[in-house]
Amino acid sequence: MSVKPAITRRETWLIWWKPKYLAVKSLLLGRGMRPGLLSKIIVFILLVDIAFIYLYPILYMFSTMLMSTLDLVDPTIRWIPTSLYWDNLVKAYEGLKYWQGFGQSVMVSLIGCIAQAISCALAGYGFARYEFPGKNFLFVLVLLAFVIPPQTIVIPLFLLYRKFGWLDTNLPLFVPELLGLGLKGSLFIVIYRQFFAGLPTSLEEAARLDGASALGIFARVMLPLAKPAILVVSLFSFVWHWNDFYLPTMFVTSQSKWSLVRRLQVLQQSLDDIYDLNPYGLSTMTEPVNMAGAFLVIMPVLILYFVAQRWFTESIERTGLVE
């Protein structure tokens, strides 16, 4: 008759504690594709930190623009003012000459985004679907144009526009966009090229069998399918033209043609007529009005983003921009 061996202490630990250890390990570190509690906590902390970095300037702007002068100089008040002082928005509105600057900003941004959405689509489609001599070299030049900062070529552009008689007009802000260039135009060409390259060639072959021309295939077949890329390019182009300060400052000098961003720079000077400075002219006394002016400038862009957020996110995913 065989004698059953006694269970050792180690085997007892394995029988009793190992399932519990594995359960705790799975809970903290995860299992397979399922994230664990520890990784979720780390990701949550990182997201909170990143959100704070982005939201802090906006929260500071909202808090400061609603402060009165007494709240601003009171060291005990940091974020929440004693009362909401809306007069700062009124003064910033008057100092910016808001609707005049708003019309100029909308015109430049809208024409720029429409022109780039069409011209960059043509260029991107050509790079994605056609073979021609020097194609790779030209695409390298497109990428190079994206890398080179505009400050390095502003003097040749200034001399060129002066020769054409375009200075102090809106033509330097429109004509390059019509030619597939302009503000971040090379990036938009790359986006369109990546999108068109992912579409099946059978669509174009079927259109050719029906007798469609190259331009007809682009306009009737490919362009309607490129709505996600068009939306991404249009929103990016509109926001970047709206926030652009450097190029309009170099080529447009008439104050009546200044955009809101350009007017925000000289708001401090405009406040002399509508804001009482002390004899020393301390700029900190007008900080709430400056914050109110910044809010009025970015408010249309924020509204545009909140309205188009869902379509914008879906379009980025469909264009493969995040890859």
ZAVO-766399 format. One record per residue: chain; residue in three letters; x, y, z of N, C-alpha, C in turn; residue number from 1. Coordinates in pm, whole numbers. Each point is the difference from the previous one (the first is absolute). Example, Ala and Ser with C-alpha at 12.3 -4.5 7.8 and 13.67 -1.06 7.14 Angstrom:
% residues 2
NODE; A; Ala; 1319; -569; 780; -89; 119; 0; 90; 120; 0; 1
NODE; A; Ser; -35; 105; -72; 82; 119; 6; -77; 109; 73; 2
//
This chain:
% residues 323
NODE; A; Met; 85; -120; 0; -85; 120; 0; 89; 124; 0; 1
NODE; A; Ser; -21; 90; -100; 85; 121; -13; -44; 107; 98; 2
NODE; A; Val; 101; 70; 48; -24; 110; 95; 2; 132; -77; 3
NODE; A; Lys; -103; 78; 15; -12; 130; -68; 96; 99; 64; 4
NODE; A; Pro; 87; 63; -76; 98; 93; 59; -70; 122; 58; 5
NODE; A; Ala; 59; 52; 104; -55; 120; 67; 22; 123; -86; 6
NODE; A; Ile; -94; 92; 3; 9; 125; -77; 97; 94; 69; 7
NODE; A; Thr; 97; 48; -74; 99; 90; 59; -58; 140; 16; 8
NODE; A; Arg; 75; 82; 72; -44; 138; 24; -2; 80; -129; 9
NODE; A; Arg; 97; -27; -86; 4; 72; -128; -121; -35; -86; 10
NODE; A; Glu; -36; -126; -4; -117; -40; -77; -127; 59; 59; 11
NODE; A; Thr; -6; 10; 132; -116; 63; 64; -11; 146; -42; 12
NODE; A; Trp; 117; 68; -6; -1; 143; -42; -46; 13; -144; 13
NODE; A; Leu; 48; -91; -84; -38; 7; -141; -149; -25; -18; 14
NODE; A; Ile; -54; -96; 75; -141; -32; -14; -87; 114; 52; 15
NODE; A; Trp; 40; 60; 109; -84; 99; 66; 22; 142; -54; 16
NODE; A; Trp; 127; 40; -20; 30; 139; -29; 19; 29; -149; 17
NODE; A; Lys; 40; -97; -77; 29; 29; -140; -121; 52; -78; 18
NODE; A; Pro; -119; -59; 15; -116; 58; -71; -28; 144; 40; 19
NODE; A; Lys; 16; 28; 131; -23; 137; 46; 107; 95; -53; 20
NODE; A; Tyr; 124; -50; -5; 110; 83; -54; -24; 31; -148; 21
NODE; A; Leu; -41; -101; -75; -27; 22; -142; -117; 95; -22; 22
NODE; A; Ala; -101; -10; 87; -115; 90; -12; 40; 144; 27; 23
NODE; A; Val; 82; 21; 105; 46; 135; 32; 91; 54; -111; 24
NODE; A; Lys; 88; -85; -52; 88; 40; -109; -81; 38; -124; 25
NODE; A; Ser; -101; -79; -31; -84; 31; -115; -75; 131; 21; 26
NODE; A; Leu; -43; 25; 125; -72; 124; 29; 90; 122; -15; 27
NODE; A; Leu; 123; -10; 47; 90; 115; 0; 69; 19; -135; 28
NODE; A; Leu; 51; -107; -58; 79; 10; -123; -78; -34; -125; 29
NODE; A; Gly; -119; -59; 14; -78; -36; -117; 35; -138; -51; 30
NODE; A; Arg; -75; -42; -97; 20; -133; -57; -36; 3; -147; 31
NODE; A; Gly; 94; -41; -83; -23; 5; -144; -12; 143; -48; 32
NODE; A; Met; -105; 29; -74; -25; 135; -52; -74; 88; 98; 33
NODE; A; Arg; -39; -57; 115; -76; 79; 96; 95; 73; 93; 34
NODE; A; Pro; -8; 133; 8; 92; 74; 87; -34; -22; 147; 35
NODE; A; Gly; 101; 8; 83; -19; -17; 143; -30; 131; 70; 36
NODE; A; Leu; -31; -11; 129; -34; 118; 78; 119; 95; 11; 37
NODE; A; Leu; 120; -53; 14; 118; 85; 13; 25; 80; -127; 38
NODE; A; Ser; -12; -64; -115; 19; 73; -126; -109; 104; -22; 39
NODE; A; Lys; -122; -29; 42; -108; 98; -11; 28; 122; 86; 40
NODE; A; Ile; 52; -22; 120; 32; 112; 89; 111; 86; -60; 41
NODE; A; Ile; 101; -65; -56; 111; 75; -61; -50; 82; -118; 42
NODE; A; Val; -82; -61; -86; -54; 72; -116; -89; 115; 46; 43
NODE; A; Phe; -80; -23; 105; -88; 106; 50; 81; 117; 54; 44
NODE; A; Ile; 108; -28; 72; 84; 107; 53; 65; 79; -114; 45
NODE; A; Leu; 48; -71; -102; 60; 68; -114; -101; 87; -73; 46
NODE; A; Leu; -121; -51; -18; -103; 78; -69; -40; 123; 80; 47
NODE; A; Val; -7; -14; 132; -33; 116; 84; 110; 105; -9; 48
NODE; A; Asp; 126; -43; 2; 111; 94; -12; -1; 71; -134; 49
NODE; A; Ile; -22; -76; -108; -3; 62; -133; -118; 96; -13; 50
NODE; A; Ala; -115; -41; 54; -118; 88; -4; 25; 129; 78; 51
NODE; A; Phe; 70; -11; 113; 30; 119; 80; 91; 95; -76; 52
NODE; A; Ile; 100; -57; -71; 92; 84; -76; -76; 78; -108; 53
NODE; A; Tyr; -96; -64; -65; -75; 66; -107; -108; 93; 54; 54
NODE; A; Leu; -62; -38; 111; -113; 77; 52; 43; 115; 89; 55
NODE; A; Tyr; 119; -6; 56; 42; 106; 92; -3; 138; -64; 56
NODE; A; Pro; 57; 19; -120; -8; 135; -60; -143; 46; -23; 57
NODE; A; Ile; -88; -93; -42; -140; 39; -26; -71; 36; 130; 58
NODE; A; Leu; 21; -80; 104; -61; 31; 129; 53; 132; 56; 59
NODE; A; Tyr; 129; 23; -17; 58; 127; 46; -59; 117; -77; 60
NODE; A; Met; -21; -18; -130; -57; 106; -82; -143; 30; 44; 61
NODE; A; Phe; -82; -103; 21; -137; 22; 44; -5; 69; 136; 62
NODE; A; Ser; 86; -47; 91; -1; 56; 135; 45; 146; 1; 63
NODE; A; Thr; 103; 32; -76; 57; 135; 4; -90; 100; -71; 64
NODE; A; Met; -64; -42; -110; -79; 97; -75; -126; 43; 74; 65
NODE; A; Leu; -40; -75; 101; -119; 36; 79; 35; 68; 130; 66
NODE; A; Met; 126; 38; 18; 43; 68; 121; -2; 151; -19; 67
NODE; A; Ser; -34; 69; 106; 13; 145; 2; 143; 36; 38; 68
NODE; A; Thr; 31; 130; -5; 136; 42; 36; 31; -30; 146; 69
NODE; A; Leu; -100; 15; 88; 22; -29; 141; 28; -148; 23; 70
NODE; A; Asp; -71; -86; -72; 26; -144; 13; 138; -36; -54; 71
NODE; A; Leu; 43; 71; -104; 128; -33; -61; 117; 31; 93; 72
NODE; A; Val; -10; 110; 76; 111; 39; 89; -14; -61; 139; 73
NODE; A; Asp; -110; -71; 25; -20; -62; 130; 77; -133; 4; 74
NODE; A; Pro; 101; -14; 87; 78; -126; 1; -78; -119; 52; 75
NODE; A; Thr; -110; 22; 67; -79; -112; 53; -90; -64; -105; 76
NODE; A; Ile; -17; 66; -115; -85; -52; -106; 88; -59; -108; 77
NODE; A; Arg; -17; -126; -24; 83; -70; -97; -79; -41; -124; 78
NODE; A; Trp; -110; -70; 17; -76; -54; -112; -142; 55; -7; 79
NODE; A; Ile; -66; 9; 112; -143; 36; 0; -13; 146; 42; 80
NODE; A; Pro; -50; 88; -88; -17; 141; 37; -117; 19; 96; 81
NODE; A; Thr; 1; 112; 68; -109; 28; 94; -132; 21; -74; 82
NODE; A; Ser; 7; 55; -120; -120; 18; -83; 43; -5; -146; 83
NODE; A; Leu; -94; -35; -87; 30; -10; -142; -4; 139; -63; 84
NODE; A; Tyr; 115; 44; -48; 14; 134; -57; -2; -10; -152; 85
NODE; A; Trp; -119; 16; -59; -17; -20; -143; 47; 119; -83; 86
NODE; A; Asp; 33; 109; 66; 39; 120; -75; 131; -21; -76; 87
NODE; A; Asn; 81; -97; 44; 125; -28; -73; -27; -47; -142; 88
NODE; A; Leu; -105; -81; -18; -35; -46; -134; -46; 116; -89; 89
NODE; A; Val; -72; 94; 60; -47; 116; -77; 118; 84; -47; 90
NODE; A; Lys; 95; 22; 90; 117; 81; -36; 86; -70; -104; 91
NODE; A; Ala; 16; -131; 14; 77; -73; -100; -71; 0; -136; 92
NODE; A; Tyr; -132; -10; 2; -80; 4; -122; 20; 132; -73; 93
NODE; A; Glu; -1; 109; 76; 19; 131; -63; 144; 19; -45; 94
NODE; A; Gly; 96; -45; 80; 140; 19; -37; 40; -80; -122; 95
NODE; A; Leu; -59; -117; -19; 32; -83; -116; -72; 47; -127; 96
NODE; A; Lys; -102; 85; 15; -90; 29; -113; -45; -132; -58; 97
NODE; A; Tyr; -71; -74; 82; -14; -143; -16; -56; -40; -135; 98
NODE; A; Trp; -110; 58; -40; -65; -49; -121; 80; 31; -125; 99
NODE; A; Gln; 75; 108; 1; 86; 30; -114; 111; -104; -11; 100
NODE; A; Gly; 64; -30; 111; 103; -104; 0; -57; -138; -23; 101
NODE; A; Phe; -120; -24; 51; -65; -130; -18; -28; -27; -148; 102
NODE; A; Gly; -47; 102; -71; -28; -16; -142; 127; -30; -80; 103
NODE; A; Gln; 109; 69; 35; 126; -25; -70; 52; -140; 30; 104
NODE; A; Ser; -9; -44; 125; 48; -134; 36; -82; -108; -68; 105
NODE; A; Val; -131; 17; -3; -87; -99; -65; 28; -6; -150; 106
NODE; A; Met; 18; 114; -62; 25; 3; -144; 131; -71; -34; 107
NODE; A; Val; 108; 35; 72; 130; -60; -28; -3; -150; 28; 108
NODE; A; Ser; -60; -40; 112; -1; -141; 39; -88; -81; -93; 109
NODE; A; Leu; -117; 52; -37; -93; -75; -84; 53; -17; -142; 110
NODE; A; Ile; 49; 109; -59; 54; -10; -135; 124; -88; -1; 111
NODE; A; Gly; 84; 13; 103; 120; -82; 6; -30; -148; 12; 112
NODE; A; Cys; -96; -37; 85; -29; -142; 19; -69; -60; -122; 113
NODE; A; Ile; -87; 77; -68; -65; -52; -121; 102; -18; -111; 114
NODE; A; Ala; 88; 99; -17; 101; -9; -106; 94; -117; 24; 115
NODE; A; Gln; 46; -19; 123; 91; -110; 29; -69; -135; -7; 116
NODE; A; Ala; -126; -5; 37; -72; -128; -7; -10; -50; -144; 117
NODE; A; Ile; -8; 90; -96; -12; -40; -140; 137; -18; -66; 118
NODE; A; Ser; 87; 100; 14; 129; -6; -69; 90; -109; 57; 119
NODE; A; Cys; 2; -16; 130; 83; -106; 59; -56; -138; -32; 120
NODE; A; Ala; -132; -10; -20; -58; -128; -41; 49; -39; -139; 121
NODE; A; Leu; 7; 97; -91; 52; -29; -134; 146; -46; 6; 122
NODE; A; Ala; 79; 70; 78; 141; -38; 10; 16; -136; 67; 123
NODE; A; Gly; -73; -23; 107; 10; -129; 67; -48; -115; -85; 124
NODE; A; Tyr; -104; 22; -79; -50; -104; -90; 103; -32; -109; 125
NODE; A; Gly; 67; 103; -50; 102; -23; -100; 116; -81; 53; 126
NODE; A; Phe; 44; 30; 121; 109; -76; 59; -41; -143; 34; 127
NODE; A; Ala; -126; -22; 30; -44; -133; 41; -30; -91; -118; 128
NODE; A; Arg; -46; 53; -113; -53; -84; -107; 78; 4; -131; 129
NODE; A; Tyr; 81; 100; -23; 65; 14; -130; 151; -15; 14; 130
NODE; A; Glu; 58; -55; -105; 145; -13; -10; 50; 101; -104; 131
NODE; A; Phe; 98; 80; 37; 57; 98; -91; 146; 23; 38; 132
NODE; A; Pro; 81; 48; -90; 142; 20; 28; 21; 99; 114; 133
NODE; A; Gly; 88; -38; 92; 31; 88; 114; -104; 0; 109; 134
NODE; A; Lys; -87; -100; 1; -107; -4; 101; 56; -6; 141; 135
NODE; A; Asn; 93; -90; 24; 56; -15; 134; 77; 125; 42; 136
NODE; A; Phe; 72; 59; -94; 75; 121; 31; -94; 115; 37; 137
NODE; A; Leu; -108; 14; -75; -97; 106; 31; -67; -23; 134; 138
NODE; A; Phe; -25; -126; 33; -62; -27; 129; 97; 30; 114; 139
NODE; A; Val; 128; -24; -23; 101; 39; 100; 0; 152; 20; 140
NODE; A; Leu; -18; 74; -109; -8; 146; 12; -124; 42; 78; 141
NODE; A; Val; -110; -73; -17; -120; 30; 78; 27; -21; 149; 142
NODE; A; Leu; 64; -111; 33; 35; -25; 140; 99; 104; 52; 143
NODE; A; Leu; 91; 42; -86; 97; 101; 41; -68; 134; 27; 144
NODE; A; Ala; -101; 32; -80; -75; 124; 22; -72; -1; 134; 145
NODE; A; Phe; -38; -119; 47; -64; -10; 130; 99; 19; 113; 146
NODE; A; Val; 125; -41; -22; 103; 9; 105; 56; 141; 11; 147
NODE; A; Ile; 16; 68; -112; 62; 133; 1; -94; 100; 68; 148
NODE; A; Pro; 44; 73; 101; -87; 100; 64; -24; 119; -92; 149
NODE; A; Pro; -117; 61; 8; -31; 112; -92; 87; 122; 25; 150
NODE; A; Gln; 58; 12; 120; 83; 117; 29; 124; 6; -87; 151
NODE; A; Thr; 47; -116; -49; 122; -2; -79; -21; 47; -144; 152
NODE; A; Ile; -123; 1; -46; -28; 39; -139; -87; 125; -7; 153
NODE; A; Val; -18; 68; 112; -91; 113; 0; 58; 118; -79; 154
NODE; A; Ile; 131; 17; 0; 60; 112; -74; -16; -19; -150; 155
NODE; A; Pro; 34; -118; -57; -29; -18; -145; -148; 15; -33; 156
NODE; A; Leu; -87; -49; 87; -144; 16; -25; -40; 147; 4; 157
NODE; A; Phe; 56; 74; 92; -32; 143; 11; 42; 73; -127; 158
NODE; A; Leu; 121; -30; -49; 47; 65; -123; -85; -41; -120; 159
NODE; A; Leu; -41; -127; -3; -83; -47; -111; -137; 67; 1; 160
NODE; A; Tyr; -63; 6; 117; -133; 61; 10; 7; 151; -25; 161
NODE; A; Arg; 109; 61; 37; 15; 144; -29; 13; 23; -150; 162
NODE; A; Lys; 69; -91; -68; 13; 11; -146; -135; -17; -68; 163
NODE; A; Phe; -83; -90; 54; -133; -21; -56; -100; 107; 42; 164
NODE; A; Gly; 35; 82; 97; -92; 100; 50; -106; -56; 93; 165
NODE; A; Trp; 34; -108; 71; -97; -67; 86; 9; 42; 146; 166
NODE; A; Leu; 99; 81; 35; 14; 37; 140; -119; 83; 45; 167
NODE; A; Asp; -36; -19; 126; -116; 67; 63; -130; -39; -68; 168
NODE; A; Thr; -3; -121; -57; -124; -58; -53; -14; -141; 57; 169
NODE; A; Asn; -112; -61; -27; -22; -137; 46; 50; -106; -98; 170
NODE; A; Leu; 54; 43; -113; 46; -96; -100; 111; -93; 51; 171
NODE; A; Pro; 98; 48; 78; 101; -94; 52; -58; -108; 91; 172
NODE; A; Leu; -120; 23; 52; -63; -99; 87; -92; -94; -76; 173
NODE; A; Phe; -30; 30; -129; -94; -81; -78; 67; -75; -115; 174
NODE; A; Val; 86; 69; -76; 55; -58; -122; 83; -126; 27; 175
NODE; A; Pro; 91; -2; 101; 73; -127; 24; -93; -116; 35; 176
NODE; A; Glu; -109; 27; 70; -94; -107; 31; -68; -55; -125; 177
NODE; A; Leu; -25; 86; -98; -61; -46; -125; 94; -89; -80; 178
NODE; A; Leu; 130; 9; 27; 100; -79; -72; 47; -121; 80; 179
NODE; A; Gly; -70; -34; 107; 38; -115; 81; 112; 28; 98; 180
NODE; A; Leu; 32; 127; 21; 106; 35; 94; -62; 69; 120; 181
NODE; A; Gly; 55; 111; 41; -56; 73; 112; 33; -65; 133; 182
NODE; A; Leu; -80; 32; 98; 24; -43; 137; -22; -151; 14; 183
NODE; A; Lys; 105; -75; 28; -3; -145; 21; -55; -75; -123; 184
NODE; A; Gly; 14; 58; -119; -54; -65; -118; 66; -134; -28; 185
NODE; A; Ser; 130; -13; 26; 68; -126; -25; -54; -112; 88; 186
NODE; A; Leu; -36; 32; 124; -59; -101; 88; -133; -49; -55; 187
NODE; A; Phe; -80; 89; -53; -129; -39; -55; 17; -87; -124; 188
NODE; A; Ile; 102; 26; -80; 28; -85; -116; 34; -142; 46; 189
NODE; A; Val; 78; -10; 105; 35; -132; 54; -124; -73; 50; 190
NODE; A; Ile; -90; 72; 67; -124; -63; 50; -84; -54; -114; 191
NODE; A; Tyr; -17; 82; -105; -77; -45; -116; 69; -117; -69; 192
NODE; A; Arg; 131; 6; -14; 72; -109; -65; -20; -131; 76; 193
NODE; A; Gln; 8; 7; 131; -18; -121; 81; -142; -54; -13; 194
NODE; A; Phe; -97; 88; -7; -139; -45; -11; -28; -61; -137; 195
NODE; A; Phe; 38; 68; -108; -27; -51; -135; 76; -128; -28; 196
NODE; A; Ala; 118; -15; 59; 78; -122; -22; -68; -122; 61; 197
NODE; A; Gly; -86; 21; 99; -69; -112; 63; -129; -40; -68; 198
NODE; A; Leu; -44; 74; -102; -123; -35; -71; 30; -102; -110; 199
NODE; A; Pro; -94; -89; -29; 24; -102; -105; 5; 62; -138; 200
NODE; A; Thr; 88; -52; -83; 14; 51; -138; -115; -45; -90; 201
NODE; A; Ser; -77; -99; 45; -111; -48; -83; -105; 109; -23; 202
NODE; A; Leu; -12; 93; 91; -95; 109; -20; 38; 85; -122; 203
NODE; A; Glu; 126; 32; -12; 46; 80; -114; -9; -80; -130; 204
NODE; A; Glu; 33; -128; 8; -7; -82; -122; -143; -11; -52; 205
NODE; A; Ala; -95; -13; 91; -140; -5; -42; -44; 131; -61; 206
NODE; A; Ala; 47; 111; 57; -36; 131; -56; 63; 20; -137; 207
NODE; A; Arg; 122; -48; -21; 63; 12; -131; -76; -81; -105; 208
NODE; A; Leu; -48; -117; 39; -79; -81; -94; -127; 71; -41; 209
NODE; A; Asp; -53; 83; 89; -120; 77; -33; 32; 126; -79; 210
NODE; A; Gly; 127; 23; -28; 38; 114; -82; 30; 126; 76; 211
NODE; A; Ala; 22; -8; 130; 29; 119; 80; 144; 45; -21; 212
NODE; A; Ser; 21; 129; -3; 135; 55; -13; 69; -2; 136; 213
NODE; A; Ala; 129; 36; 0; 77; -1; 125; -58; 101; 100; 214
NODE; A; Leu; -33; 119; -50; -59; 100; 88; -140; -41; 44; 215
NODE; A; Gly; -74; -66; -89; -133; -47; 36; 5; -108; 106; 216
NODE; A; Ile; 99; -90; -9; 16; -103; 103; 29; 64; 135; 217
NODE; A; Phe; 86; 101; -2; 33; 67; 127; -120; 71; 59; 218
NODE; A; Ala; -74; 73; -85; -108; 83; 51; -124; -81; 36; 219
NODE; A; Arg; -30; -106; -76; -126; -72; 18; 14; -128; 82; 220
NODE; A; Val; 120; -57; 5; 18; -127; 69; 85; 15; 125; 221
NODE; A; Met; 119; 54; -16; 95; 1; 110; -29; 110; 102; 222
NODE; A; Leu; -35; 119; -47; -23; 111; 94; -118; -24; 92; 223
NODE; A; Pro; -114; -55; -49; -109; -31; 96; 40; -103; 105; 224
NODE; A; Leu; 91; -92; -34; 46; -98; 98; 98; 60; 100; 225
NODE; A; Ala; 53; 116; -31; 102; 62; 85; -60; 96; 102; 226
NODE; A; Lys; -127; -14; 32; -61; 91; 97; 70; 1; 135; 227
NODE; A; Pro; 43; -116; 55; 74; 5; 127; 128; 83; -9; 228
NODE; A; Ala; 77; -19; -108; 123; 77; -15; -30; 148; -22; 229
NODE; A; Ile; -107; 29; -75; -37; 140; -23; -37; 68; 131; 230
NODE; A; Leu; -73; -69; 87; -39; 58; 127; 121; 26; 89; 231
NODE; A; Val; 92; -96; 5; 121; 18; 81; 82; 118; -51; 232
NODE; A; Val; 23; 5; -130; 79; 109; -57; -69; 134; 19; 233
NODE; A; Ser; -131; 4; -19; -73; 127; 13; 6; 53; 143; 234
NODE; A; Leu; -20; -87; 98; 3; 45; 139; 140; 43; 41; 235
NODE; A; Phe; 99; -81; -36; 137; 39; 32; 36; 132; -66; 236
NODE; A; Ser; -33; 13; -127; 34; 122; -73; -72; 121; 58; 237
NODE; A; Phe; -128; -16; 33; -76; 113; 56; 61; 46; 132; 238
NODE; A; Val; 29; -94; 87; 54; 36; 133; 138; 63; -13; 239
NODE; A; Trp; 84; -57; -87; 136; 55; -14; -2; 137; -66; 240
NODE; A; His; -87; 22; -94; -12; 134; -58; -58; 99; 103; 241
NODE; A; Trp; -90; -47; 81; -58; 87; 101; 106; 43; 102; 242
NODE; A; Asn; 87; -92; 38; 101; 29; 102; 129; 57; -58; 243
NODE; A; Asp; 11; 8; -131; 125; 46; -60; 22; 147; 31; 244
NODE; A; Phe; 119; 29; 46; 36; 137; 35; 118; 51; -83; 245
NODE; A; Tyr; 92; -89; -33; 127; 44; -59; -18; 54; -142; 246
NODE; A; Leu; -60; -80; -88; -11; 41; -140; -88; 123; -20; 247
NODE; A; Pro; -119; 8; 63; -78; 124; -16; 73; 123; 52; 248
NODE; A; Thr; 82; -17; 105; 75; 114; 53; 103; 49; -100; 249
NODE; A; Met; 60; -92; -76; 105; 38; -94; -55; 65; -126; 250
NODE; A; Phe; -118; -43; -45; -47; 42; -133; -120; 95; 5; 251
NODE; A; Val; -70; 8; 112; -119; 86; 11; 26; 103; 108; 252
NODE; A; Thr; 1; 126; -37; 31; 108; 95; -120; 87; 34; 253
NODE; A; Ser; -99; 5; -86; -117; 86; 27; -79; -55; 117; 254
NODE; A; Gln; -29; 84; 97; -68; -45; 121; -141; -50; -30; 255
NODE; A; Ser; -62; 52; -103; -135; -45; -35; -2; -144; -49; 256
NODE; A; Lys; 116; -53; -41; 9; -137; -51; 62; -94; 102; 257
NODE; A; Trp; 16; 43; 123; 58; -85; 102; -100; -105; 47; 258
NODE; A; Ser; 50; -120; 24; -83; -106; 57; -9; 18; 151; 259
NODE; A; Leu; -81; -83; 65; -16; 9; 145; 131; -30; 73; 260
NODE; A; Val; 76; -96; -49; 127; -33; 65; 96; 117; -9; 261
NODE; A; Arg; 2; 68; -113; 86; 118; -15; -47; 113; 90; 262
NODE; A; Arg; -129; 18; 14; -53; 106; 85; 26; -30; 148; 263
NODE; A; Leu; 6; -128; 34; 26; -34; 139; 138; 45; 44; 264
NODE; A; Gln; 96; 5; -92; 134; 42; 35; 3; 147; 41; 265
NODE; A; Val; -79; 83; -66; 1; 143; 27; -116; 39; 90; 266
NODE; A; Leu; -65; -98; 64; -111; 34; 89; 48; 86; 115; 267
NODE; A; Gln; 122; -23; 47; 54; 79; 111; 4; 148; -36; 268
NODE; A; Gln; 34; 31; -125; 3; 140; -43; -141; 56; -16; 269
NODE; A; Ser; -92; -84; -45; -138; 47; -20; -71; 25; 133; 270
NODE; A; Leu; 49; -62; 106; -67; 14; 129; 20; 138; 61; 271
NODE; A; Asp; 92; 80; -52; 24; 133; 58; -123; 87; -8; 272
NODE; A; Asp; -84; -21; -102; -120; 82; -18; -118; -49; 81; 273
NODE; A; Ile; 0; -129; 39; -118; -56; 66; 30; -54; 140; 274
NODE; A; Tyr; 129; 8; 40; 38; -58; 129; 87; 100; 74; 275
NODE; A; Asp; -27; 21; 127; 75; 96; 80; 124; -65; 58; 276
NODE; A; Leu; 117; 38; -55; 126; -49; 53; 49; 95; 108; 277
NODE; A; Asn; 75; -52; 94; 59; 87; 102; 114; 80; -62; 278
NODE; A; Pro; 53; 100; 66; 103; 85; -60; 124; -77; -45; 279
NODE; A; Tyr; 25; -115; 58; 118; -78; -40; -29; -96; -116; 280
NODE; A; Gly; -124; -13; -36; -35; -84; -113; 26; -147; 23; 281
NODE; A; Leu; -34; -51; 117; 25; -141; 30; -89; -87; -87; 282
NODE; A; Ser; 62; -88; -77; -76; -84; -92; -80; -106; 74; 283
NODE; A; Thr; 41; -33; 125; -72; -102; 73; -142; 44; 33; 284
NODE; A; Met; -24; 130; 3; -133; 48; 32; -97; -29; -114; 285
NODE; A; Thr; 49; -24; -120; -86; -30; -113; 2; -148; -36; 286
NODE; A; Glu; 58; -83; 86; 7; -143; -31; -138; -63; -16; 287
NODE; A; Pro; -100; 33; 83; -133; -59; -23; -57; 33; -138; 288
NODE; A; Val; 24; 122; -48; -50; 37; -132; 76; -76; -109; 289
NODE; A; Asn; 129; -19; 18; 77; -79; -97; -48; -145; -5; 290
NODE; A; Met; -31; -55; 118; -53; -136; 3; -137; -7; -65; 291
NODE; A; Ala; -81; 103; 21; -131; 5; -65; 15; 9; -152; 292
NODE; A; Gly; 100; 78; -47; 25; 8; -143; 44; -134; -58; 293
NODE; A; Ala; 85; -72; 74; 42; -132; -46; -118; -96; -9; 294
NODE; A; Phe; -91; 11; 97; -119; -86; -4; -87; 31; -121; 295
NODE; A; Leu; -18; 127; -31; -82; 37; -115; 63; -46; -130; 296
NODE; A; Val; 133; -8; -4; 68; -43; -122; -15; -150; -22; 297
NODE; A; Ile; 14; -80; 107; -4; -146; -17; -142; -56; 9; 298
NODE; A; Met; -97; 81; 42; -136; -50; 17; -59; -57; -129; 299
NODE; A; Pro; 11; 65; -117; -56; -61; -122; 63; -134; -34; 300
NODE; A; Val; 131; -14; 22; 66; -127; -30; -47; -109; 95; 301
NODE; A; Leu; -19; 34; 128; -50; -98; 96; -141; -46; -37; 302
NODE; A; Ile; -84; 94; -41; -136; -36; -40; 4; -91; -123; 303
NODE; A; Leu; 86; 33; -97; 13; -83; -119; 45; -141; 35; 304
NODE; A; Tyr; 94; -13; 93; 49; -132; 36; -107; -81; 72; 305
NODE; A; Phe; -74; 63; 92; -103; -73; 72; -112; -45; -94; 306
NODE; A; Val; -31; 79; -101; -105; -37; -94; 45; -116; -90; 307
NODE; A; Ala; 125; 7; -48; 50; -99; -96; 88; -106; 63; 308
NODE; A; Gln; -3; -14; 132; 93; -91; 68; -20; -145; -45; 309
NODE; A; Arg; -125; -45; -5; -26; -140; -33; 45; -32; -142; 310
NODE; A; Trp; -37; 83; -97; 41; -24; -138; 151; 14; -16; 311
NODE; A; Phe; 58; 92; 75; 144; 21; -9; 76; -123; 49; 312
NODE; A; Thr; -43; -58; 113; 66; -118; 54; -17; -120; -93; 313
NODE; A; Glu; -120; -20; -52; -23; -110; -92; 82; 16; -128; 314
NODE; A; Ser; 15; 122; -48; 75; 24; -123; 148; -28; 19; 315
NODE; A; Ile; 54; 36; 116; 141; -28; 28; 25; -150; 0; 316
NODE; A; Glu; -92; -77; 58; 16; -145; 2; -7; -59; -141; 317
NODE; A; Arg; -89; 53; -84; -18; -56; -134; 112; 40; -93; 318
NODE; A; Thr; 62; 116; 23; 112; 40; -85; 129; -70; 37; 319
NODE; A; Gly; 4; -65; 117; 122; -67; 43; 106; 97; 49; 320
NODE; A; Leu; -41; 121; 39; 94; 101; 44; 69; -37; 130; 321
NODE; A; Val; -64; -86; 80; 57; -37; 130; 98; -115; -12; 322
NODE; A; Glu; 14; -60; -117; 90; -114; -15; 146; 47; -2; 323
//
